[in-house]
Amino acid sequence: MLLWLWHAPAPYAAALADPVVFWVMELSLLGSAMALWLVILSPVAPIGRTLGLLLGSVVQMGMLGAVITFARTPLYDAHLGVTTAWGLSALQDQQLAGLIMWVPASLPYLAVALVLLARRLDRPMIAHEPAR
């Protein structure tokens, strides 16, 4: 939810215009990420919930990346004209950022999911003998 909020054009512009709002944005994103990863990496967290959180994170981040990538016009006025030094229009820069958020940024989530699954599958199953 916070990721979508801070990527909306108005809150993003407010964060770039005011250092206090900028730090509220940064600290709220850092705090929410830390809370998420503490749950995901907890050794006592149920694997189903952990995988669900990872999948949910990838899906919402991918959807936001797709929205940013496929926007027909630049969403962020603050970036108009500042990317020409790199040979990119503001829209091309936005599309590149959206693609990075959409594809490579999901790889750590996939890697953690695979490690957690591998650990889970590596554990011996506890056989329960029927009571006699």
Helices and strands as residue ranges (DSSP letters): H 2-7, H 9-17, H 19-40, H 47-70, G 77-79, G 84-86, H 90-102, G 104-106, H 107-122
